Amino acid sequence: MVAMNKPKSLLRAGLVALVVAVLAACGSNVKNPVTGQTERTVMDERSELAQGKKAHDEVLKETPALANPALQAYVSDLGLKLARLSHRPELPWTFTVLDSPEVNAFALPGGYVYVTRGIMAYLDSEADLAGVIGHEIGHVTARHGAQRATRAQNAGLGVLAATVLGAVLESKGMTGAGDLASTIGQTAAAGYVARYSREQELQADTLGAEYLARARYDPKNMVDVIQVLKDQDSYRADQAKAEGKAPPSGDSWTASHPSSDQRLREIMQRALAYQQQQANKAYADDGRARYLKAIDGLPFGDSREQGVVRGRNFFHEPLGFAITAPAGWQVQNGSDALLLVNREGDAALKLSAVPDKAGSNHDEIIRNAIKPDTGRVQRVTLASGLQATRFTGTQRNAQGQSRDIQFTLVAGPQGKQYLLQALGRDVAAVQRARPGLLAAEDSFRALGPADHAAARPWVLRSAPMPAGGFDALARRTPLGEAGSAQLRLINQAYAPGAAAPRAGQLVKVVEAAP
């Protein structure tokens, strides 16, 4: 939702329109800092810096930086340490922790590197974080963004469209039943530039391992990081199986990364070869204690400002409302809207805030913002007692074609207006889902005492591992049935055969915030 500032899939339409409209500069010859080879490119270093800065500003509009100065400084210091040992130490490097629960990291040309608080929750040491950052630095030093922009320009796309859409879309998994008709088209259009090639990913991994070794971290942490991200896919597949659903098939970080054992061995061989060239072959401490201290109190999952999903419920404490999805439905919180998606994945209820300028009452909003051709208005009182207006009718799209629309306007808490819109693969899907759609609408309510308690966000803490292992630890958390599995995941003990922490060892645990 607009006030929630939480990205879940694609950049907002305004950013897409902006980047697609930008035209590329003329081509030139540039020496690749890593390979030493001359490349024909549409983006020299000056263009990299300019395009990267413009894209950086847009990224932060879509996904704000985490409001934690100490953690931002910690990540920036580590990033600069690695960047100064890279093939392009002279770039004005910028490292940012994004306030997103997604498990991702990405980079833009010009030295802009991003990690989410989501990925930091699953790393276990400073060396792991250095591996993630080193990989992204590798993309920049090898000019992968510029190479991708050149390919895209040859296909008639703008440079900024290639760099921003490529980097940012790959940083946001497009999984889930909520990606309905409105996003399918954008996904298909962006597919050409949505990912680095597997050769580029392998090169970035190799460079990341090299930069780790230069900074005196064991390069095997690159392999550990890859395992962490592979575990994410395994966890999602296991959870889907437990719920009787098909495994997720969307774009995840690991989907674009070669995952064979041969690839991991190659990374290690190259890193170890670099190690042999160094006079001092001893590695420094992996910085686990420093890392656990740095992330203490880090929001885990949804944050208070973004609203929290708890099972079928969504609570937004700052805006003072809650809503409950029907049994079997899924709740997906996005930057511009909340989606309640049915079990079949072919229909959803979209909840979004109505801008104040749209009107002061429901009739004005319908007339000024919706602009329907025909329709029927019904005044209703929701089960929660909130006043609402249901509308069923038709509306013309930008091409002048008529389409059926169904929505409900609700006068919500704090004097704000909300739009609850029925979406579906087709009219028949919406009709089949109508009982669930109406039940979800009726659940829209002002937060009550029980809702306020459930709306408490979660944070990461460190605690000694109890003798009873993860099962005992999970009973101390608010994580619920999947708590033990989630704790294994954030402590790098999820993969089959992974060593469990010993009793008394400091591990990450999830607590409800005060």
N, C-alpha and C positions, 0 to 999 in steps of 0.2 A: 504494500500500500504506500501511497505517497509519503505519509508521515512515518513509515516504518523503516525506510532506508535499508532494506535488506534485499540483495540480489539473489536470485535463484536460477535463472536460466540465461536469457538474452539481454543485451543492452536495450535500453528503452528506445522506442521508435525514433525519437528525436536525434539520438546519437547516431543511429543507423543512417538516417537521412543526411546528417551532417557529413559523416565520413564518406558516404557514397558520392556526395556532391563535390568532394575535393579532387582536383585534377593533379596529375603527376607532372614532375619537371622532366626536362629532356635527359637522355641517358648520358653516362660518362663512364670512363674507365677508372676503377678503384682497386688498389692492392689489398687483398684480404690479409688482415693482421695475423691470422692463425696459420694459413697455408702458404702465404707469400705469393700466391697466384693473383694475376690480374683478372678482374671480373668486370663485365659490362653490366652496369646497374643504373636504375632510375633514381637511386638515392645515395648521394655521396655523404660524407660525414656531416657536413653542414645541414643537409636535408634531414639526416637522422636526428640531429639535435632539435631541429625545429618541429619536425613531425612528432617526435617523442614527447616534447613539451606540450604540444597541443593535445595529444592523446592522453597524456598524464592528467591534464586538467579535467578531461571528460571522464576518465576513470574515477577520479575522486568525487565528481558530481554524482556518479551512479553508485559508487561504493565508498563510503567515507573511511578515512583512516581511523584506526582504533584510538580512542581517547585514553591513552596510557603512555605518557611521555617517557617514563623510565624504560618500558619495553621497546618503544620506538627507538630510543637511543641505543639500547642493547643490540637490536637487530641492525641498526645503521652502522654501528661500530664494527660489528662482525662482517657485514657486507663490504665496508670500505677496506677492511683488512685483506679480504680475499681479492677485491677488485684491484688493489694496488699491486698484487702479485700476478695479475692476469696479463693477457696480451694487449690490453688497452687501458693501462692505468691512468692515462691522462683524461679520460672522459669525466664529465661532472656527474658522477654516479649518485643516484637517489634510491634509497631503500625504504619501503613503506609496508607496515602491517595493516592490512585491510580488515575492517570490522565485518567479517563474513564468517559464518560457521562452515562454509564449504571447504573441503580438503583440496586446496589448490595453491599453485604458485605460477607466476608468469612474468614475462619481461617484455618491454617495448624498446625499440631502437633508441639510441642515445643514452643508454645506461639507466633506464627506469626499471627497477625490479620490485616485485610485489610478492609477499607471502600473506596468506590469510591466517587469522587467529585459529581457524578451523584446522589447518594443517599442523600448526604448532602444537595443538593438543595431542597429536599422535606421534610426535617426535620425542625422543627420549634423552637427547643430549645436545650440547652445543655443536658437537661434531656432526650430528644428524642435520641440524639446521644449516650448518656450513655446506653440507652436501646438497641440500635443496637450493640454497642461494648460489653455490658454485655452478650447478647445472644451468640456472637461469643466466648467470654471468656468461657462461659458455655460449648461449644463444646470441648474446649481444656481441661478444668478442669475435665470433665467427661470422657476424653480420647475417644471421639467418633471417631476421626480419626484413632486411634490405633485399635478400635473395627472393623471399616470398613476394615482396612488393613488386619486384621486377617481373616475376612470373605472372602476377595478377595484372600488371600493366599491359603485358603482352596480350592478355585476354580482354583488355578494355576496361579494367576496373581502376579506381583511383588508388594512389599510393596510401593515403591515410586509411582508406577503406580496408586495404589489404593488411596493414600493420595493426590497426585497432581491432578489426573484426577477427583477424587471425589470432592475435594474442589473447583478446578478452573472451571471445567465444570459446576458445579452447580452455580457458580458465574456469568456465562455468558449465558443469555437466548438464546436458539437455535431457536428462532422464525423467520419467514419470508420466503418468496418464494425463497430467494437466497441460501438456504441450498439444493443445488442440489446434484447430484450423488457423488461428491467427498467428501462431508461431511456426507452424510447419513450413509455410512459404519462406519465412526469413531464414530458417535453418537450411533449407535447400539452396537458397540463393547464396548463403555464406559458405556453403560446403567446400567450395573450391579453395578457399583460403583459410579454412577453419583450423588447420593443423600443420605443424612442421612435418617434414618427411621423416621416415624412420632413420634414414642416414643422418639427418640433422640431429635427431634425438640421440643417436648413438654418439655422435661427435660431441654433443653437449654433455653427455654423461662422462665421456672420456676427459673432456676439459675440466669438468667439475672435480673428477678424481685427481687430476693433476694439480688443480688449485688447492685442493685439500692437502695434498702432500707438501706443496710449497709453504702452506700455512702451518705445517707440522701436525696436521690431523691425519689419522689413519685413513687412507683412501677407501678402505673396505666399507666405510660408512656410506658410500654411494650405493653399494649393494644393499645395505640395511634400509636405506630410504626407499629404494625400489620395492623391497619386500613389504614395507609399511603400506605403500600405496596398492600393492597387489592384494594385501590383506583386506583393504577397503572393499574391493570387488568381491572377495570371498565372503565377507560379512554380509554384504547386501544380498548376495545370492542365497546364503544360508537363511537369512531372515525371510526372504521371499518364499523359500521352500517351506519354512515353518508355518507361514501364513497361507500356504496353498496357492501361491501366485507364481507366475513365470519369472525367472531371473531377470533383472534389469538388463536392457540391451542398448542403452543410450551411450553417449560419448563420455567416457571417463578418462582421467589422466592416463591410465595405463593402456587404454585402447590404442593410443598412437605410439606407444613405446614398445619396441621389440622386447619380448619377455622370455626368450629362450635362455637356458643355462649357458649356452655358448656365448651369448651376448654378455652375460655377467662375468664369465671367465675372461673375455676379451678386455672388459673394463679393468679387471684386476691385473691382468698381465701388463697392460700399458701403464697403469699406475705404479706397479711394482718396478717396472723398468725405469720409470722416472725416479723412483726412490733410490735405486742403485747408483744413480748419477750424483746423488747428494752426499756431501761430506759427512753431515750429521744425519744418520739414518734413524735416530730415535724419535718417536712421536710424542707429542705433548699429551697431557691429560685430556680426556674427551669432553671435559667441561660439564659433566652431568649435574653436579651439584649447583653450578652457576645457572644452568638452564632451568632446573626445577625451581630455583629461587626466583628467576626472572618471570616465569609463567604462573607463579602462585597467585591465585585470585582471578586468573584469566576466565572470562565467560566461556562456558561450554555449551555448545548448541545455540539455541535462540537466546537473545538478550532481551532485557526489559524494554529497551527503546524500540526494538523491532517487533515485540510481541512474541509470545511463546506458544508452541504447539505441545500439548500434552495429550497423547492418544488421539481421540476424536475431537478434542476441545482446543479452541484457540482463545488465548487471553491477551488483551492489550491494555495493560494497566495505565499507561500515560493517557490513552484515549478513553479509558473507562468502559470498554465493552468486551463481551465474550460471545462466542458462537459455537455450536456443537454440530458435528457432521453425523449423518445417520450411520448405523452400524454397517461396517464393511467399506465405508467411504474413507478417502485419504485427504488429509489437510496439507496444503502446500502454501507456504508463506512466501510471497514475492515482493519485489521492491515497489511495485505499483498496485498490486492487488493480492487478495487472498483467494485461493481456489479450494473448493471442496469438491473432490472428484469421485464419481461413483465407482463401484467395484469393477464394472465392465470397462471403465476408462473412456467411455464415449459421450459422457455428459458431465457437466460441472456447474456449480454455482460460483460466480465470480463476485467477490465483495471488494468494493473500492470506495474511497472517500470522494465526495462531490466537492469540487472547488467552490469557495464562497461566491465567486463571481458568477456562477451558473444561475443563481437565483436564491431568493429568500424563502420560497415555499415550493411545494412539489409541482404545482401547475407551471410556475415560472421555469423550473428546471427542465420539465418536459418540453416546454415551448422553446426555450433558449438553447439548451444543450443537446437534447435528444432529437428534436425536430422530426417527429414522426409524420408519415403521410396520413395514416388512419390508425384508429385504435380505440380501445375501451378502457376506461379508468374505473378502478374500484377502490374505495376507501376502506381500510381494514385496521383492526387493532390486533397486533401480534399477541401470541400467548404470553409474551413477556410484559405486555402492557404498552409497548411502544407503538406510536401511531405510524401508519404506513400507507402507501399508495401503490397498488398493483396495476401494471399496464400491459396489455396485450395488443399488438398491432403490427404495422409494417413501417419500414424505413428504407430510404434509398441510399445506396452506398455511393462512393466517389465516381463510380462508372454509370450511375443513374439506374442501377438495377434494384428492384424492390426485394426486400428480405423480411422474413418474419422476426419479430423481437418480443421477448418477454422479460420484464424486469420489475423490481419492487424498489421504491424509494422509502427509506426509513428515517424518521427524525430520531437520531441517536442521542446518546449522552453528550453532555457539554455543548449542546446546541449545534452539533455537527450533523450533516446530512450524509447518508450512505446509499450507494447504488448496489443492489443485489441483482445480478443479471444471469439468466439461464443460458448456458452455452451447450452446444452439442454437435456431434458429427453430422447430424441431420435433424429434421423436424421430428422424425419418429423417435430418435434417441432421447430428445428432450421430453417428449410425451411419456415415454416409458419411465423416465426418471422423475416425473413430476411429483409423485408422492414424497420422494426423498427431498426434492428441491423445496417443497412447501414446508416440510418438517424442519429443514435447516433454517429457512427464513424465520420460522416461528421461534427458533431457539436464540435468535439474535437478541441480546439483552444487555442491560447495564450490569456492571460487575457487582456481585453480592459478596458477603463476607467469605463464603467458601471459595468463590472465584479468586478473591484477593490472595488467599493462602496458596491456591494452586498456581497462581501466576508468578510465584517467586522464581527468578532465573537460577540457573545452576552455574557453579564455578569450580575450577580445578584447585585442589589442594594436594599436599604431600602428606603421607602417613606411613607408618611402619606396616609391612605386610603381616596380617595376623596368621596364627598357626593354621587356621582353617582355610587358608588360601583365598582365591577370588570369590568363591561362594560366600564365605564369611564376610569378606570385605563388601560384597554387593549388598548385603543386608543392612549395611550402615548408610546406604545411598538412596536417593529418590529415583533410581533408574528403572525399577520395576523388574518384570520377568526376564528381560534381556540384559540385566545389570551385569551379571558375571561375564557374559560375552563382550559387552562393551568395555569393561575394565581390562579384560585381556587385550582387547584391540588397542586401547590407548597406552598400554604398557608393553606393547610389542611381544605379546605372548599368545597371539591368536593362531598363528600358522601351526599345522600339525607338526609335532616334534619340537616346537619352540620351548625353550627352557622357561619355567615359571620362576618368578622371583622367590628367593628364600625368605623364610619367616624373619621378620625384623628389618628386612631391606626396605628402604624408602621407595614408595611407589606413588603413582598418581591416583587420586580418588576424586569422585564427584560429590559435591555437597550443594544443598540449597543455599542460596545467598541469604544473608541476614535480612 
